[in-house]
């Protein structure tokens, strides 16, 4: 496992596919972990499944990482799958026009033994059925200063 204050990842092998399960926030402050993940992907040299099921927040650093890894892996003739993107990362990919670029797979619900939380629309619902706030809050330093406004707050 590789980790920082904001992000960690676990890599496993499923047949010949390297499964990289990200846990935490994919943001500028996690760039060193992303660099290590990129190095591990390069060493593997085969198909990659990047599991984002436990990533609640992603900024442009994550977009950059995904695009670079997609180009590297597919450029070497292998499949690159992005799996389990939660509402915020999925929205970031959609806004950037990248949902058509990636092979989007189903979430891996077995990663660290935790169940994935069901969601309704863009608002996650926790195990007790309570809907989360619509504001995406980040632990990344610049994310703490920002608040994503909902339409009713604009």
DSSP file (Angstrom, degrees, kcal/mol; ACC not computed):
  #  RESIDUE AA STRUCTURE BP1 BP2  ACC     N-H-->O    O-->H-N    N-H-->O    O-->H-N    TCO  KAPPA ALPHA  PHI   PSI    X-CA   Y-CA   Z-CA
    1    1 A X              0   0    0      0, 0.0     2,-0.4     0, 0.0     9,-0.2   0.000 360.0 360.0 360.0 141.5    0.0    0.0    0.0
    2    2 A X  E     +A    9   0A   0      7,-2.0     7,-2.6    31,-0.0     2,-0.3  -0.968 360.0 166.9-120.8 136.0    1.2    3.5   -0.8
    3    3 A X  E     -A    8   0A   0     -2,-0.4     5,-0.3     5,-0.3     2,-0.2  -0.969  24.5-179.0-151.2 164.8   -0.2    6.5    1.0
    4    4 A X        -     0   0    0      3,-2.1    26,-0.1    -2,-0.3    25,-0.0  -0.768  57.8 -79.1-141.1-173.6   -0.1   10.2    1.9
    5    5 A X  S    S+     0   0    0     -2,-0.2     3,-0.1     1,-0.2    25,-0.1   0.817 129.3  28.0 -62.1 -30.5   -2.2   12.4    4.1
    6    6 A X  S    S+     0   0    0      1,-0.2    19,-2.4    23,-0.2     2,-0.4   0.743 124.5  23.7-104.8 -29.2   -4.9   12.6    1.4
    7    7 A X  E     + B   0  24A   0     17,-0.2    -3,-2.1    22,-0.1     2,-0.3  -0.991  49.3 174.5-146.1 144.5   -4.7    9.5   -0.7
    8    8 A X  E     -AB   3  23A   0     15,-2.0    15,-3.0    -2,-0.4     2,-0.3  -0.954  12.4-159.6-139.6 162.9   -3.6    5.9   -0.6
    9    9 A X  E     -AB   2  22A   0     -7,-2.6    -7,-2.0    -2,-0.3     2,-0.4  -0.995   8.4-153.0-145.1 154.0   -3.9    3.1   -3.0
   10   10 A X  E     - B   0  21A   0     11,-1.9    11,-3.0    -2,-0.3     2,-0.5  -0.978  13.7-154.9-122.4 134.3   -3.7   -0.7   -3.0
   11   11 A X  E     + B   0  20A   0     -2,-0.4     2,-0.3     9,-0.2     9,-0.2  -0.933  17.7 167.9-114.2 137.1   -2.7   -2.7   -6.0
   12   12 A X  E     - B   0  19A   0      7,-2.3     7,-3.2    -2,-0.5     2,-0.5  -0.901  31.4-120.4-135.6 164.5   -3.7   -6.3   -6.7
   13   13 A X  E     - B   0  18A   0     -2,-0.3     2,-0.6     5,-0.2     5,-0.2  -0.949  19.1-173.5-112.8 125.3   -3.5   -8.6   -9.6
   14   14 A X  E >  S- B   0  17A   0      3,-2.9     3,-2.5    -2,-0.5     2,-0.4  -0.930  72.2 -54.0-117.5 102.4   -6.6  -10.0  -11.2
   15   15 A X  T 3  S-     0   0    0     -2,-0.6     0, 0.0     1,-0.3     0, 0.0  -0.546 121.6 -26.0  57.7-117.0   -5.5  -12.5  -13.8
   16   16 A X  T 3  S+     0   0    0     -2,-0.4     2,-0.5    -3,-0.1    -1,-0.3   0.394 117.9 103.6-102.7   2.8   -3.2  -10.2  -15.9
   17   17 A X  E <   -B   14   0A   0     -3,-2.5    -3,-2.9    29,-0.1     2,-0.6  -0.741  66.3-138.6 -92.2 127.0   -5.0   -7.0  -14.9
   18   18 A X  E     -Bc  13  48A   0     29,-2.7    31,-2.8    -2,-0.5     2,-0.6  -0.742  17.8-155.8 -79.6 120.7   -3.4   -4.6  -12.4
   19   19 A X  E     -Bc  12  49A   0     -7,-3.2    -7,-2.3    -2,-0.6     2,-0.7  -0.900   8.0-169.5-101.7 117.8   -6.2   -3.4  -10.1
   20   20 A X  E     -Bc  11  50A   0     29,-2.5    31,-2.5    -2,-0.6     2,-0.7  -0.925   4.2-164.0-109.9 108.8   -5.3    0.0   -8.5
   21   21 A X  E     -Bc  10  51A   0    -11,-3.0   -11,-1.9    -2,-0.7     2,-0.3  -0.844   6.7-155.3 -98.7 110.6   -7.8    0.8   -5.8
   22   22 A X  E     -B    9   0A   0     29,-2.3    32,-0.7    -2,-0.7     2,-0.4  -0.651   9.1-171.0 -85.4 139.6   -7.6    4.5   -4.8
   23   23 A X  E     +Bc   8  54A   0    -15,-3.0   -15,-2.0    -2,-0.3     2,-0.3  -0.949  52.4   9.7-134.9 112.3   -8.8    5.5   -1.4
   24   24 A X  E    S-B    7   0A   0     30,-2.3     2,-0.5    -2,-0.4    33,-0.5  -0.878 102.9 -20.8 123.2-155.8   -9.1    9.2   -0.5
   25   25 A X        -     0   0    0    -19,-2.4     2,-1.1    -2,-0.3    33,-0.2  -0.809  43.7-148.3-101.7 128.3   -8.9   12.4   -2.4
   26   26 A X  B     +f   58   0B   0     31,-2.2    33,-2.1    -2,-0.5    36,-0.5  -0.788  51.5 128.9 -94.3  95.6   -7.2   12.7   -5.7
   27   27 A X  S >  S-     0   0    0     -2,-1.1     3,-2.0    31,-0.2     4,-0.1  -0.805  75.5 -81.2-141.6 177.2   -6.0   16.2   -5.5
   28   28 A X  G >  S+     0   0    0      1,-0.3     3,-1.9    -2,-0.2     4,-0.2   0.875 123.9  58.8 -53.0 -41.9   -2.8   18.3   -6.0
   29   29 A X  G 3  S+     0   0    0      1,-0.3     3,-0.3     2,-0.1    -1,-0.3   0.679 102.3  55.2 -65.2 -16.1   -1.6   17.4   -2.5
   30   30 A X  G X> S+     0   0    0     -3,-2.0     4,-2.0     1,-0.2     3,-0.5   0.224  72.1 113.0 -98.8  14.7   -1.7   13.7   -3.4
   31   31 A X  H <> S+     0   0    0     -3,-1.9     4,-2.4     1,-0.2    -1,-0.2   0.822  71.3  57.2 -60.1 -33.5    0.6   14.1   -6.5
   32   32 A X  H 3> S+     0   0    0     -3,-0.3     4,-1.8     2,-0.2    -1,-0.2   0.902 108.2  47.1 -65.3 -39.2    3.4   12.1   -5.0
   33   33 A X  H <> S+     0   0    0     -3,-0.5     4,-2.4     2,-0.2    -2,-0.2   0.898 111.9  50.9 -66.8 -40.2    1.2    9.1   -4.5
   34   34 A X  H  X S+     0   0    0     -4,-2.0     4,-2.5     2,-0.2    -2,-0.2   0.882 107.5  53.3 -64.8 -37.8   -0.2    9.5   -8.1
   35   35 A X  H  X S+     0   0    0     -4,-2.4     4,-2.0     2,-0.2    -1,-0.2   0.904 110.0  47.9 -62.2 -40.8    3.4    9.6   -9.4
   36   36 A X  H  X S+     0   0    0     -4,-1.8     4,-2.4     2,-0.2    -2,-0.2   0.901 110.6  51.2 -66.4 -40.7    4.1    6.3   -7.5
   37   37 A X  H  X S+     0   0    0     -4,-2.4     4,-2.4     1,-0.2    -2,-0.2   0.907 108.9  51.6 -62.0 -41.3    1.0    4.7   -8.9
   38   38 A X  H  X S+     0   0    0     -4,-2.5     4,-2.3     1,-0.2    -1,-0.2   0.900 109.6  49.8 -62.0 -40.6    2.0    5.8  -12.4
   39   39 A X  H  X S+     0   0    0     -4,-2.0     4,-2.3     2,-0.2    -2,-0.2   0.908 110.7  49.4 -64.4 -41.6    5.4    4.2  -11.9
   40   40 A X  H  X S+     0   0    0     -4,-2.4     4,-2.1     2,-0.2    -2,-0.2   0.890 110.4  50.7 -64.2 -39.3    3.7    1.0  -10.7
   41   41 A X  H  X S+     0   0    0     -4,-2.4     4,-1.9     2,-0.2     5,-0.4   0.907 110.5  49.6 -64.3 -41.8    1.4    1.0  -13.8
   42   42 A X  H  < S+     0   0    0     -4,-2.3    -2,-0.2     1,-0.2    -1,-0.2   0.907 110.5  49.5 -64.2 -42.0    4.4    1.4  -16.1
   43   43 A X  H  < S+     0   0    0     -4,-2.3    -1,-0.2     1,-0.2    -2,-0.2   0.889 107.4  55.7 -64.1 -39.1    6.3   -1.5  -14.4
   44   44 A X  H  < S-     0   0    0     -4,-2.1    -1,-0.2    -5,-0.2    -2,-0.2   0.933  82.9-168.8 -60.1 -47.5    3.3   -3.7  -14.7
   45   45 A X     <  +     0   0    0     -4,-1.9     2,-0.2     1,-0.2    -3,-0.1   0.744  50.4  81.1  66.6  25.3    3.1   -3.1  -18.5
   46   46 A X  S    S-     0   0    0     -5,-0.4    -1,-0.2     1,-0.2    32,-0.1  -0.631  88.9 -34.9-139.5-162.3   -0.3   -4.7  -19.0
   47   47 A X        -     0   0    0    -31,-0.2   -29,-2.7    -2,-0.2     2,-0.4  -0.297  56.4-155.5 -64.6 149.0   -4.1   -4.0  -18.6
   48   48 A X  E     -cd  18  80A   0     31,-2.6    33,-2.7   -31,-0.2     2,-0.5  -0.982  16.3-165.8-132.2 137.9   -5.1   -1.7  -15.8
   49   49 A X  E     -cd  19  81A   0    -31,-2.8   -29,-2.5    -2,-0.4     2,-0.7  -0.980  12.9-160.5-119.4 114.3   -8.4   -1.3  -13.8
   50   50 A X  E     -cd  20  82A   0     31,-3.4    33,-3.0    -2,-0.5     2,-0.6  -0.866   7.8-154.6 -99.4 112.1   -8.4    1.9  -11.8
   51   51 A X  E     +cd  21  83A   0    -31,-2.5   -29,-2.3    -2,-0.7     3,-0.2  -0.784  21.4 171.4 -94.1 116.6  -11.0    1.7   -9.0
   52   52 A X  E >   +     0   0A   0     31,-3.4     3,-2.0    -2,-0.6    34,-0.6   0.152  41.8 116.7-106.1  16.1  -12.4    5.0   -7.9
   53   53 A X  E 3  S+     0   0A   0      1,-0.3    -1,-0.2    30,-0.2    31,-0.1   0.728  81.6  42.8 -61.0 -22.3  -15.2    3.7   -5.7
   54   54 A X  E 3  S+c   23   0A   0    -32,-0.7   -30,-2.3    -3,-0.2     2,-0.6  -0.027  89.4 102.1-114.6  29.8  -13.6    5.1   -2.5
   55   55 A X    <   +     0   0    0     -3,-2.0    31,-0.5    29,-0.3    34,-0.4  -0.921  39.1 173.4-114.2 103.7  -12.6    8.5   -4.0
   56   56 A X        +     0   0    0     -2,-0.6     2,-0.4   -32,-0.2    32,-0.2   0.699  68.1  34.1 -82.2 -18.5  -15.1   11.2   -2.9
   57   57 A X        +     0   0    0    -33,-0.5   -31,-2.2    31,-0.1     2,-0.3  -0.998  58.3 171.8-142.4 137.8  -13.2   14.1   -4.5
   58   58 A X  B     -f   26   0B   0     -2,-0.4   -31,-0.2   -33,-0.2     2,-0.1  -0.983   6.7-174.3-145.8 135.1  -11.1   14.6   -7.6
   59   59 A X    >>  -     0   0    0    -33,-2.1     4,-1.5    -2,-0.3     3,-0.9  -0.375  54.1 -69.4-111.7-164.5   -9.6   17.8   -9.1
   60   60 A X  H 3> S+     0   0    0      1,-0.3     4,-2.7     2,-0.2     5,-0.2   0.748 127.7  66.0 -63.3 -23.6   -7.7   18.5  -12.3
   61   61 A X  H 3> S+     0   0    0      2,-0.2     4,-2.3     1,-0.2    -1,-0.3   0.909 103.4  46.6 -62.1 -40.9   -4.7   16.6  -10.9
   62   62 A X  H <> S+     0   0    0     -3,-0.9     4,-2.8   -36,-0.5    -2,-0.2   0.891 110.4  52.0 -67.3 -40.1   -6.8   13.5  -11.0
   63   63 A X  H  X S+     0   0    0     -4,-1.5     4,-2.6     2,-0.2     5,-0.2   0.938 110.5  48.8 -60.4 -46.9   -8.0   14.3  -14.5
   64   64 A X  H  X S+     0   0    0     -4,-2.7     4,-2.6     1,-0.2     5,-0.2   0.927 111.9  49.3 -57.8 -47.2   -4.4   14.7  -15.6
   65   65 A X  H  X S+     0   0    0     -4,-2.3     4,-2.6     1,-0.2     5,-0.2   0.932 112.0  47.8 -59.0 -48.4   -3.4   11.4  -14.0
   66   66 A X  H  X S+     0   0    0     -4,-2.8     4,-2.6     1,-0.2    -1,-0.2   0.917 113.3  47.0 -61.9 -44.6   -6.3    9.5  -15.6
   67   67 A X  H  X S+     0   0    0     -4,-2.6     4,-2.5     2,-0.2     5,-0.2   0.932 113.4  48.4 -64.6 -45.3   -5.6   10.9  -19.1
   68   68 A X  H  X S+     0   0    0     -4,-2.6     4,-2.4    -5,-0.2    -2,-0.2   0.924 114.5  45.4 -60.7 -44.5   -1.9   10.2  -18.8
   69   69 A X  H  X S+     0   0    0     -4,-2.6     4,-2.9    -5,-0.2     5,-0.3   0.897 111.2  53.0 -68.2 -39.1   -2.4    6.7  -17.6
   70   70 A X  H  X S+     0   0    0     -4,-2.6     4,-2.6    -5,-0.2     5,-0.4   0.950 112.1  45.0 -58.0 -49.4   -5.1    6.0  -20.3
   71   71 A X  H  X S+     0   0    0     -4,-2.5     4,-1.7     1,-0.2    -2,-0.2   0.896 115.5  47.7 -63.7 -40.4   -2.7    7.2  -23.1
   72   72 A X  H  X S+     0   0    0     -4,-2.4     4,-0.9    -5,-0.2    -2,-0.2   0.966 117.1  40.0 -64.8 -52.5    0.2    5.2  -21.6
   73   73 A X  H ><>S+     0   0    0     -4,-2.9     5,-2.0     1,-0.2     3,-0.7   0.940 121.2  41.1 -66.9 -48.8   -1.7    1.9  -21.1
   74   74 A X  H ><5S+     0   0    0     -4,-2.6     3,-1.8    -5,-0.3    -1,-0.2   0.826 108.6  61.9 -70.7 -29.4   -3.7    2.0  -24.4
   75   75 A X  H 3<5S+     0   0    0     -4,-1.7    -1,-0.2    -5,-0.4    -2,-0.2   0.741 102.9  51.4 -65.3 -22.4   -0.7    3.2  -26.3
   76   76 A X  T <<5S-     0   0    0     -4,-0.9    -1,-0.3    -3,-0.7    -2,-0.2   0.190 127.8-101.1 -98.0  14.3    1.0    0.0  -25.3
   77   77 A X  T < 5S+     0   0    0     -3,-1.8     2,-0.3     1,-0.3    -3,-0.2   0.682  82.5 120.7  81.6  19.1   -2.0   -2.0  -26.6
   78   78 A X      < -     0   0    0     -5,-2.0     2,-0.3    -6,-0.1    -1,-0.3  -0.729  64.8-101.8-115.7 165.0   -3.6   -2.8  -23.3
   79   79 A X        -     0   0    0     -2,-0.3   -31,-2.6    -5,-0.0     2,-0.5  -0.647  26.6-163.6 -86.4 138.3   -7.1   -2.0  -21.8
   80   80 A X  E     -d   48   0A   0     -2,-0.3    23,-1.0   -33,-0.2     2,-0.4  -0.980  10.5-173.4-124.1 116.4   -7.5    0.8  -19.3
   81   81 A X  E     -de  49 103A   0    -33,-2.7   -31,-3.4    -2,-0.5     2,-0.6  -0.925  15.9-156.9-115.0 132.6  -10.7    0.7  -17.2
   82   82 A X  E     -de  50 104A   0     21,-2.5    23,-2.4    -2,-0.4     2,-0.4  -0.949  26.3-170.8-103.4 120.5  -11.9    3.4  -14.8
   83   83 A X  E     +de  51 105A   0    -33,-3.0   -31,-3.4    -2,-0.6   -30,-0.2  -0.868  48.1   4.6-118.8 145.8  -14.3    1.7  -12.4
   84   84 A X        -     0   0    0     21,-1.4   -29,-0.3    -2,-0.4     2,-0.2   0.704  64.7-176.8  68.5  26.8  -16.7    2.9   -9.7
   85   85 A X        -     0   0    0     20,-0.3    -1,-0.2    -3,-0.2   -32,-0.2  -0.397  19.1-139.0 -61.6 125.9  -16.5    6.7  -10.0
   86   86 A X     >  -     0   0    0    -34,-0.6     4,-2.8   -31,-0.5     5,-0.3  -0.199  35.3 -82.4 -76.5 175.1  -18.6    8.3   -7.3
   87   87 A X  H  > S+     0   0    0      1,-0.2     4,-2.3     2,-0.2     5,-0.2   0.862 124.5  45.0 -53.6 -47.0  -20.8   11.3   -8.1
   88   88 A X  H  > S+     0   0    0    -32,-0.2     4,-2.4     2,-0.2    -1,-0.2   0.975 117.6  41.4 -67.4 -53.5  -18.2   14.1   -7.7
   89   89 A X  H  > S+     0   0    0    -34,-0.4     4,-2.4     1,-0.2    -1,-0.2   0.898 115.5  52.5 -59.0 -37.9  -15.4   12.4   -9.7
   90   90 A X  H  X S+     0   0    0     -4,-2.8     4,-2.1     1,-0.2    -1,-0.2   0.902 109.9  48.6 -62.8 -39.9  -18.0   11.2  -12.3
   91   91 A X  H  X S+     0   0    0     -4,-2.3     4,-2.9    -5,-0.3     5,-0.2   0.898 109.2  52.7 -66.6 -40.6  -19.2   14.8  -12.7
   92   92 A X  H  X S+     0   0    0     -4,-2.4     4,-1.9     1,-0.2    -2,-0.2   0.930 110.7  47.5 -59.9 -45.5  -15.6   16.1  -13.1
   93   93 A X  H  <>S+     0   0    0     -4,-2.4     5,-2.9     1,-0.2     6,-0.5   0.893 113.1  48.8 -63.1 -39.7  -15.0   13.6  -15.9
   94   94 A X  H ><5S+     0   0    0     -4,-2.1     3,-1.3     3,-0.2    -2,-0.2   0.922 109.8  50.6 -66.4 -44.4  -18.3   14.5  -17.6
   95   95 A X  H 3<5S+     0   0    0     -4,-2.9    -1,-0.2     1,-0.3    -2,-0.2   0.861 110.6  50.5 -61.9 -35.5  -17.6   18.3  -17.4
   96   96 A X  T 3<5S-     0   0    0     -4,-1.9    -1,-0.3    -5,-0.2    -2,-0.2   0.510 114.3-120.2 -80.0  -4.3  -14.2   17.7  -18.9
   97   97 A X  T < 5S+     0   0    0     -3,-1.3     3,-0.2    -4,-0.3    -3,-0.2   0.793  77.3 122.9  72.8  28.4  -15.8   15.7  -21.7
   98   98 A X    >>< +     0   0    0     -5,-2.9     4,-1.5    -6,-0.2     3,-1.0   0.453  34.8  94.4-104.3  -1.4  -13.9   12.5  -20.8
   99   99 A X  T 34 S+     0   0    0     -6,-0.5     5,-0.2     1,-0.3    -1,-0.2   0.826  88.8  50.7 -64.0 -28.1  -16.6    9.9  -20.2
  100  100 A X  T 34 S+     0   0    0     -3,-0.2    -1,-0.3     1,-0.2    -2,-0.1   0.701 104.5  59.1 -78.5 -19.5  -16.3    8.7  -23.8
  101  101 A X  T <4 S+     0   0    0     -3,-1.0     2,-0.2    -4,-0.1    -2,-0.2   0.893  98.6  64.1 -75.2 -40.6  -12.5    8.4  -23.6
  102  102 A X  S  < S-     0   0    0     -4,-1.5     2,-0.9     1,-0.0   -21,-0.1  -0.577  82.1-123.7 -91.9 146.9  -12.4    5.9  -20.7
  103  103 A X  E     -e   81   0A   0    -23,-1.0   -21,-2.5    -2,-0.2     2,-0.6  -0.803  36.6-148.8 -79.9 109.1  -13.7    2.4  -20.6
  104  104 A X  E     -e   82   0A   0     -2,-0.9   -21,-0.2   -23,-0.2     2,-0.2  -0.744  19.2-174.2 -91.4 121.1  -16.0    2.8  -17.6
  105  105 A X  E     -e   83   0A   0    -23,-2.4   -21,-1.4    -2,-0.6   -20,-0.3  -0.529  30.5 -85.5-106.9 174.6  -16.4   -0.4  -15.5
  106  106 A X        -     0   0    0    -23,-0.2    -1,-0.1    -2,-0.2     2,-0.0  -0.421  55.1 -92.5 -74.2 154.2  -18.5   -1.4  -12.5
  107  107 A X        -     0   0    0    -24,-0.2     2,-0.8    -2,-0.1    -1,-0.1  -0.332  30.5-123.1 -67.0 149.9  -17.3   -0.6   -9.0
  108  108 A X    >   -     0   0    0      1,-0.1     3,-0.6   -25,-0.1    -1,-0.1  -0.853  27.2-176.4 -92.3 108.6  -15.2   -3.1   -7.1
  109  109 A X  T 3  S+     0   0    0     -2,-0.8    -1,-0.1     1,-0.2     7,-0.1   0.420  74.0  62.9 -87.9   3.1  -17.1   -3.7   -3.9
  110  110 A X  T >   +     0   0    0      1,-0.1     3,-0.6     2,-0.1    -1,-0.2   0.544  68.1 110.5-104.2  -7.1  -14.6   -6.0   -2.4
  111  111 A X  T <  S-     0   0    0     -3,-0.6    -2,-0.1     1,-0.3    -1,-0.1   0.827  99.5  -3.9 -36.5 -75.5  -11.6   -3.7   -2.2
  112  112 A X  T 3  S-     0   0    0      2,-0.2    -1,-0.3    -3,-0.0     3,-0.1   0.147 106.6 -95.1-112.2  19.1  -11.1   -3.1    1.6
  113  113 A X  S <  S+     0   0    0     -3,-0.6     2,-0.2     1,-0.3    -2,-0.1   0.343  86.3 127.0  88.8  -7.7  -14.1   -5.1    2.8
  114  114 A X        -     0   0    0      1,-0.1    -1,-0.3     0, 0.0     2,-0.2  -0.578  60.4-119.1 -86.8 147.7  -16.4   -2.1    3.0
  115  115 A X        -     0   0    0     -2,-0.2     2,-0.2    -3,-0.1    -1,-0.1  -0.569  28.1-115.3 -78.8 144.2  -19.8   -1.9    1.2
  116  116 A X        -     0   0    0     -2,-0.2     2,-0.4    -7,-0.1    -1,-0.1  -0.584  30.5-119.6 -75.2 144.1  -20.3    0.8   -1.3
  117  117 A X        -     0   0    0     -2,-0.2     9,-0.1     1,-0.0     2,-0.1  -0.716  24.7-123.3 -87.0 132.4  -22.9    3.3   -0.4
  118  118 A X        -     0   0    0     -2,-0.4     7,-1.7     7,-0.2     2,-0.3  -0.387  28.7-154.2 -68.7 151.8  -25.9    3.5   -2.7
  119  119 A X  E     -G  124   0C   0      5,-0.2     2,-0.5    -2,-0.1     5,-0.2  -0.946  13.9-152.7-130.4 154.2  -26.6    6.9   -4.2
  120  120 A X  E >  S-G  123   0C   0      3,-1.5     3,-1.4    -2,-0.3     2,-0.2  -0.975  71.0 -40.5-124.5 114.1  -29.7    8.7   -5.5
  121  121 A X  T 3  S-     0   0    0     -2,-0.5   -34,-0.1     1,-0.2    -2,-0.0  -0.476 117.9 -32.6  65.8-137.2  -28.9   11.3   -8.1
  122  122 A X  T 3  S+     0   0    0     -2,-0.2     2,-0.7    -3,-0.1    -1,-0.2   0.481 121.0  87.7 -92.9  -3.6  -25.9   13.3   -7.2
  123  123 A X  E <  S-G  120   0C   0     -3,-1.4    -3,-1.5   -36,-0.1    11,-0.1  -0.858  74.2-135.1-105.6 115.1  -26.4   13.1   -3.4
  124  124 A X  E     -G  119   0C   0     -2,-0.7     8,-2.9     9,-0.2     2,-0.5  -0.296  12.0-146.4 -64.0 149.1  -25.0   10.0   -1.6
  125  125 A X  B     -H  131   0D   0     -7,-1.7     6,-0.2     6,-0.2    -7,-0.2  -0.978  15.0-138.0-116.8 125.4  -27.2    8.3    0.9
  126  126 A X    >   -     0   0    0      4,-2.4     3,-2.2    -2,-0.5    -8,-0.1  -0.150  35.5 -87.4 -78.0 178.8  -25.4    6.7    3.9
  127  127 A X  T 3  S+     0   0    0      1,-0.3    -1,-0.1     2,-0.1    -2,-0.0   0.777 127.6  54.2 -57.4 -30.1  -26.2    3.3    5.4
  128  128 A X  T 3  S-     0   0    0      2,-0.1    -1,-0.3     1,-0.0     3,-0.1   0.520 120.1-106.8 -84.6  -4.1  -28.9    4.8    7.7
  129  129 A X  S <  S+     0   0    0     -3,-2.2     2,-0.4     1,-0.3    -2,-0.1   0.496  72.0 143.0  93.6   3.9  -30.7    6.4    4.7
  130  130 A X        -     0   0    0      1,-0.0    -4,-2.4    -5,-0.0    -1,-0.3  -0.652  49.7-128.2 -81.3 129.4  -29.7    9.9    5.5
  131  131 A X  B     -H  125   0D   0     -2,-0.4    -6,-0.2    -6,-0.2    -7,-0.1  -0.591  24.0-125.7 -78.3 136.0  -28.9   12.0    2.4
  132  132 A X        -     0   0    0     -8,-2.9    -1,-0.1    -2,-0.3     2,-0.0  -0.266  34.7 -84.1 -74.3 164.6  -25.6   13.8    2.5
  133  133 A X        -     0   0    0      1,-0.1    -9,-0.2     2,-0.1    -1,-0.1  -0.342  32.4-129.0 -62.9 150.5  -25.1   17.5    2.0
  134  134 A X  S    S+     0   0    0    -11,-0.1     2,-0.4    -3,-0.1    -1,-0.1   0.612  83.6  95.3 -79.9 -10.8  -25.0   18.6   -1.6
  135  135 A X  S    S-     0   0    0     12,-0.0     2,-0.7    15,-0.0    -2,-0.1  -0.682  73.0-138.9 -82.8 129.5  -21.8   20.5   -1.0
  136  136 A X        -     0   0    0     -2,-0.4    12,-0.6    12,-0.1     2,-0.4  -0.787  21.3-165.3 -88.7 120.1  -18.7   18.6   -1.8
  137  137 A X        -     0   0    0     -2,-0.7     2,-0.4    10,-0.1     7,-0.1  -0.873   0.2-159.3-109.3 141.0  -16.1   19.2    0.9
  138  138 A X        -     0   0    0      5,-0.5     8,-0.1    -2,-0.4   -80,-0.0  -0.895  22.5-150.3-119.5 146.4  -12.4   18.4    0.4
  139  139 A X        +     0   0    0     -2,-0.4     5,-0.1  -133,-0.1    -1,-0.1   0.541  68.9 110.9 -86.7  -8.8   -9.7   17.8    2.9
  140  140 A X  S  > S-     0   0    0      1,-0.1     4,-1.7  -134,-0.1     3,-0.4  -0.400  84.1-113.4 -63.5 145.3   -7.2   19.1    0.3
  141  141 A X  H  > S+     0   0    0      1,-0.3     4,-0.5     2,-0.2     3,-0.3   0.875 115.1  38.1 -56.2 -46.1   -5.8   22.4    1.5
  142  142 A X  H >> S+     0   0    0      1,-0.2     4,-0.6     2,-0.2     3,-0.5   0.771 110.8  62.4 -77.7 -21.6   -7.3   24.6   -1.3
  143  143 A X  H >4 S+     0   0    0     -3,-0.4     3,-0.6     1,-0.2    -5,-0.5   0.803  93.8  62.8 -68.6 -29.0  -10.5   22.5   -1.2
  144  144 A X  H 3< S+     0   0    0     -4,-1.7    -1,-0.2    -3,-0.3    -2,-0.2   0.788 102.4  50.8 -66.7 -25.8  -11.1   23.5    2.4
  145  145 A X  H << S+     0   0    0     -4,-0.5     2,-0.3    -3,-0.5    -1,-0.2   0.679 104.2  71.0 -83.4 -17.4  -11.4   27.1    1.2
  146  146 A X    <<  -     0   0    0     -3,-0.6     2,-0.4    -4,-0.6    -8,-0.3  -0.724  57.8-168.2-105.3 149.9  -13.9   26.3   -1.5
  147  147 A X        -     0   0    0     -2,-0.3     2,-0.7   -10,-0.1   -10,-0.1  -0.999  22.2-131.6-133.2 132.1  -17.6   25.2   -1.3
  148  148 A X        -     0   0    0    -12,-0.6     2,-0.2    -2,-0.4   -12,-0.1  -0.741  29.8-137.7 -83.2 119.8  -19.5   23.8   -4.2
  149  149 A X        -     0   0    0     -2,-0.7     2,-0.2   -14,-0.1   -13,-0.0  -0.498   5.9-136.6 -80.5 145.6  -22.8   25.7   -4.3
  150  150 A X    >>  -     0   0    0     -2,-0.2     3,-1.8     1,-0.1     4,-0.8  -0.601  32.8-102.8 -90.4 161.1  -26.1   24.0   -4.9
  151  151 A X  G >4 S+     0   0    0      1,-0.3     3,-0.7    -2,-0.2    -1,-0.1   0.838 122.7  56.2 -54.8 -33.7  -28.6   25.7   -7.3
  152  152 A X  G 34 S+     0   0    0      1,-0.2    -1,-0.3     2,-0.1    -3,-0.0   0.702 106.1  51.5 -72.5 -17.5  -30.7   26.9   -4.3
  153  153 A X  G <4        0   0    0     -3,-1.8    -1,-0.2     1,-0.2    -2,-0.2   0.567 360.0 360.0 -92.9 -10.1  -27.6   28.7   -2.9
  154  154 A X    <<        0   0    0     -4,-0.8    -1,-0.2    -3,-0.7    -2,-0.1   0.470 360.0 360.0 -82.1 360.0  -26.7   30.6   -6.1
